[in-house]
Amino acid sequence: MDLKSGYPFWAVKNGLMAAFPPLQTDIKCDVAVIGGGITGALIADELTSHHFDVVVIEQRDVGWGSTAASTALLQYEIDTHLVDLTKRYGEEAAVLAYRGCATAITELHDLAAEVCDVDFAMQQSLYYASRWRDKSSLRDEFVLRTKHGFKADWLDADAVKDRYAVAAPCAILTHLAARIDPYRMAYRLLARVVHRGGQVYDRTEVKSIDATPPGVTLHTTDDMKIRCRHVVMAAGYANQKWLKQPVAKNRSSYSFITDPIEESALGALASTMVWESARPYLYMRSTGDGRLLVGGEDDNVDIPARRDRRVEKKANKLTAQVGRLFPHLALQPAFSWGGTFAETADGLPFFGPHSEYGPSVLFAMAYGGNGITYSMIGADLLRAGIEGRIHPLAELFSFKRIG
Ligand SMILES: Cc1cc2nc3c(=O)[nH]c(=O)nc-3n(C[C@H](O)[C@H](O)[C@H](O)COP(=O)(O)OP(=O)(O)OC[C@H]3O[C@@H](n4cnc5c(N)ncnc54)[C@H](O)[C@@H]3O)c2cc1C
């Protein structure tokens, strides 16, 4: 599956950071992880840090799936408002999901500090009302969040204008958010996995899974076998093809990045990511070298060639939208690209076994706009499952919620 068009910024910026060998012999391990993106890397890192014997299998080069196309805003505020999640699953479960995402940001901060040099920075997040009619739902959201201890400020129209030069009816300013280079992070984590004795193979495609107890056998297209006690399916949006049950819808998102901008012109955008209440939303954040990364214009296109034909037009639209929001910024896209992402009906991910395979095959579907934060939670959740413990979010993030 082609998950991005052209050369997304992270791959261009970093190049091929390391090459791993292809698998050329049959092997055994505790846990095989299919997929060398940010999800597979976080999970493999978590498992090797707890002394599991782990093998990661990637069909292309590491990080070249949606990880290389991600805009990588790390937020606990997911695409579904806490208020709406509460209506679906009750306040306790909804707050648990939001808390899990908040903790994940802190965990990602700590991991980034350990592996170093992954362009991680803590940020604030400004969520502004796109229309006057969104004001009351934003207010309800703010009230519920602060009731549960999520630190945020309410900004009225004057405050948004004064502090961010944005003309909006109101906004929620959140103090816990971050940004990262997800491609670099994936490579750094997988290097640590290898350093701890784990094995990473790239250019190795898994073509079939035999989950007959007591273990699982994976077959590669080169006819190698991997025998393991558990397999983690961290194959990104390709995970859906291993399930008969449709669990998510593929969509396309479009992004561009500028050349570095003067710090004085970037202003508050250097430390604050911005997004809005309209759906699909416009979103943006800076990078460590002072570029502005802008995304949005999501659509239902699921055919890479059709998506790629739209990139230039979408980038022009995004440029115009940012120009209207920040007229003082004369933006010029340096790179633009489109990427496939998947959306679940409630905005939550799926982690854990599916009845089509049984308990030894664990899915890691970090779908939605907060995929990377979800992957961090998933690493902890799946390790708990493998160790026979119950994670507090296991039930909510399981396939049981869709029957
Ligand atoms: C444009 C865009 C913007 C985004 N913005 C954000 C954001 O701001 N914040 C956020 O948190 N998330 C964001 N996301 C989502 C986030 O990027 C994803 O959740 C994340 O990249 C998923 O990582 P992954 O490792 O699960 O998938 P991938 O990076 O796609 O990795 C899966 C890997 O599995 C490999 N694979 C598949 N099948 C096989 C097989 N049979 N054998 C071997 N290997 C296989 C693939 O080659 C691939 O490398 C965005 C996504 C896109 C596309």
The ligand as a Tripos MOL2 file, in Angstrom:
@<TRIPOS>MOLECULE
LIG
   53    58     1     0     0
SMALL
NO_CHARGES

@<TRIPOS>ATOM
      1 C1         -0.6850   13.0490    6.8830 C.3       1 LIG1
      2 C2         -0.7780   12.4150    8.2320 C.ar      1 LIG1
      3 C3         -0.7880   13.2150    9.3720 C.ar      1 LIG1
      4 C4         -0.8540   12.6390   10.6270 C.ar      1 LIG1
      5 N1         -0.7810   13.4560   11.7340 N.ar      1 LIG1
      6 C5         -0.7260   12.9110   12.9570 C.ar      1 LIG1
      7 C6         -0.5360   13.7380   14.0970 C.ar      1 LIG1
      8 O1         -0.4460   14.9560   13.9940 O.2       1 LIG1
      9 N2         -0.4430   13.1470   15.3170 N.ar      1 LIG1
     10 C7         -0.5340   11.7800   15.4750 C.ar      1 LIG1
     11 O2         -0.4370   11.2890   16.6140 O.2       1 LIG1
     12 N3         -0.7300   10.9730   14.4030 N.ar      1 LIG1
     13 C8         -0.8320   11.5080   13.1650 C.ar      1 LIG1
     14 N4         -1.0110   10.7150   12.0740 N.ar      1 LIG1
     15 C9         -1.1890    9.2910   12.3050 C.3       1 LIG1
     16 C10         0.1310    8.6250   12.5830 C.3       1 LIG1
     17 O3          1.0700    9.0720   11.6540 O.3       1 LIG1
     18 C11        -0.0430    7.1380   12.5000 C.3       1 LIG1
     19 O4         -0.8500    6.7280   13.5890 O.3       1 LIG1
     20 C12         1.2720    6.4000   12.5690 C.3       1 LIG1
     21 O5          2.1370    6.8130   11.5460 O.3       1 LIG1
     22 C13         0.9840    4.9270   12.4200 C.3       1 LIG1
     23 O6          2.1930    4.2480   12.5540 O.3       1 LIG1
     24 P1          2.2440    2.7030   12.2950 P.3       1 LIG1
     25 O7          3.5920    2.2780   12.6660 O.co2     1 LIG1
     26 O8          1.0730    2.0810   12.9550 O.co2     1 LIG1
     27 O9          1.9860    2.5800   10.7280 O.3       1 LIG1
     28 P2          3.0390    2.7300    9.5270 P.3       1 LIG1
     29 O10         3.9790    3.8460    9.7390 O.co2     1 LIG1
     30 O11         2.2490    2.7350    8.2660 O.co2     1 LIG1
     31 O12         3.8880    1.4110    9.6530 O.3       1 LIG1
     32 C14         3.3770    0.1410    9.3340 C.3       1 LIG1
     33 C15         4.4970   -0.6160    8.6670 C.3       1 LIG1
     34 O13         4.0750   -1.9570    8.4690 O.3       1 LIG1
     35 C16         4.6830   -2.4150    7.2850 C.3       1 LIG1
     36 N5          3.9390   -3.5780    6.8220 N.ar      1 LIG1
     37 C17         2.6360   -3.6110    6.4080 C.ar      1 LIG1
     38 N6          2.3030   -4.8710    6.0480 N.ar      1 LIG1
     39 C18         3.3950   -5.6360    6.2310 C.ar      1 LIG1
     40 C19         3.6710   -7.0270    6.0170 C.ar      1 LIG1
     41 N7          2.7450   -7.8620    5.5350 N.pl3     1 LIG1
     42 N8          4.9130   -7.4830    6.2980 N.ar      1 LIG1
     43 C20         5.8690   -6.6490    6.7900 C.ar      1 LIG1
     44 N9          5.6670   -5.3270    7.0070 N.ar      1 LIG1
     45 C21         4.4370   -4.8280    6.7320 C.ar      1 LIG1
     46 C22         4.5870   -1.2150    6.3460 C.3       1 LIG1
     47 O14         5.5270   -1.2820    5.3140 O.3       1 LIG1
     48 C23         4.8280   -0.0570    7.2870 C.3       1 LIG1
     49 O15         6.1530    0.4050    7.2850 O.3       1 LIG1
     50 C24        -0.9640   11.2450   10.7820 C.ar      1 LIG1
     51 C25        -0.9710   10.4320    9.6510 C.ar      1 LIG1
     52 C26        -0.8710   11.0110    8.3980 C.ar      1 LIG1
     53 C27        -0.8640   10.1080    7.1900 C.3       1 LIG1
@<TRIPOS>BOND
     1     1     2 1
     2     2     3 ar
     3     2    52 ar
     4     3     4 ar
     5     4     5 ar
     6     4    50 ar
     7     5     6 ar
     8     6     7 ar
     9     6    13 1
    10     7     8 2
    11     7     9 ar
    12     9    10 ar
    13    10    11 2
    14    10    12 ar
    15    12    13 ar
    16    13    14 ar
    17    14    15 1
    18    14    50 ar
    19    15    16 1
    20    16    17 1
    21    16    18 1
    22    18    19 1
    23    18    20 1
    24    20    21 1
    25    20    22 1
    26    22    23 1
    27    23    24 1
    28    24    25 2
    29    24    26 1
    30    24    27 1
    31    27    28 1
    32    28    29 2
    33    28    30 1
    34    28    31 1
    35    31    32 1
    36    32    33 1
    37    33    34 1
    38    33    48 1
    39    34    35 1
    40    35    36 1
    41    35    46 1
    42    36    37 ar
    43    36    45 ar
    44    37    38 ar
    45    38    39 ar
    46    39    40 ar
    47    39    45 ar
    48    40    41 1
    49    40    42 ar
    50    42    43 ar
    51    43    44 ar
    52    44    45 ar
    53    46    47 1
    54    46    48 1
    55    48    49 1
    56    50    51 ar
    57    51    52 ar
    58    52    53 1
@<TRIPOS>SUBSTRUCTURE
     1 LIG1         1 GROUP 0 **** ****
